[in-house]
Amino acid sequence: MSGHKAGAEIERLIQILSRLPGLGPRSARRATLHLIKKKEQLLRPLARAAEDAAERVDTCSECGNLDVNNPCAICTNPKRTKDVICVVEDVADLWALERANAIKGRYLVLGGTLSALDGIGPEQLNISKLVERAADPEVKEVLLALNATIDGQTTAHYLTDALELCDVEVTMLAHGVPVGGELDYLDEGTLSAAVKARKPF
Amino acid sequence: MSGHKAGAEIERLIQILSRLPGLGPRSARRATLHLIKKKEQLLRPLARAAEDAAERVDTCSECGNLDVNNPCAICTNPKRTKDVICVVEDVADLWALERANAIKGRYLVLGGTLSALDGIGPEQLNISKLVERAADPEVKEVLLALNATIDGQTTAHYLTDALELCDVEVTMLAHGVPVGGELDYLDEGTLSAAVKARKPF
């Protein structure tokens, strides 16, 4: 396959690594070589960490986050308000919002967006769980933190309809100029959204 | 460290992956998420492959290649001529030459190049083994397949001196236009080397 002829053990490691996002065959070979050269510092720890994660990490049945506990540490954290459910497309988005320390509430990971092209309909997403949780009278707001793509926005509209019977306010992330961003590099859509949403200084 | 707060098991996997060449914290997070989502197809196989490689792969005491056998499959292959020893800087270079099927002989991995800047002297490299093997009367040629960098060329000169007492011809890779390369994109050094080494058509 990657044709380097270095023994089945090395070959297998290269093949698995080359299937990771961001790694091609060439970088998978470099990574493998690096791992084997640092056997004690990297290769064995990687084997153990992968084994541990495979054994212990699971999907939270409440929100779809990945954690060693089910329900996850966020869902069971009493300091987190039940007022807000933040809906994200993917666990990566949840992690990004957690790094930003931006959400005081809890999450729901949809597991994708509606996409006619990819044949993803409402039943493939975690929507019934969202509606079930949003029906809880403690929940006051559902924040749709979906990507600002066509599919993301289609999904946002669909969710707004699905949540109509729940007594919650449905909100979305603000559009605007990224903090630290230079206007020159921004697309027209972002710029005109930022102008439309302008605020007193 | 990478501040994503997703449990120690996940965090450890991200940290190890982010130390691989070509992966930063962001791509290590993406890779980890991908691995956990594909637990059976990727994460468990990765754990096994890393464990296997850590247990079984070793450095060949003859040539410095990585293999499950010592001496390695190349050194013990009777179809490979003993006439030629191809000297490379790193195992990655050996793999590249093997993919090209370019070497009929055997190898010696130096483990680096001489570098005053990085404080790498002759004793840090696999040079005594090279001289020992080159002294074998069966060996007729030592091909220096070193990088065309200053350090690579310094090392080539040093090795030529070190091999003076052995009865071998010391050769080096040809410089020229890469096959499929466009002249327009090549540096001046390569172009003038290719012109100097021009051949009848």
Interface residues (C-beta under 8 A of the other chain):
Chain A: G3 H4 K5 A6 G7 A8 E9 I10 R12 L13 I16 L17 R19 L20 P21 G22 L23 S27 R29 R30 A31 T32 L33 H34 L35 I36 K39 L42 L43 R44 P45 L46 A47 R48 A49 A50 E51 D52 A53 A54 R56 V57 N65 L66 D67 V68 A73 D90 V91 A92 W95 E98 R99
Chain B: G3 H4 K5 A6 G7 A8 E9 I10 R12 L13 I16 L17 R19 L20 P21 G22 L23 S27 R29 R30 A31 T32 L33 H34 L35 I36 K39 L42 L43 R44 P45 L46 A47 R48 A49 A50 E51 D52 A53 A54 R56 V57 N65 L66 D67 V68 A73 D90 V91 A92 W95 E98 R99
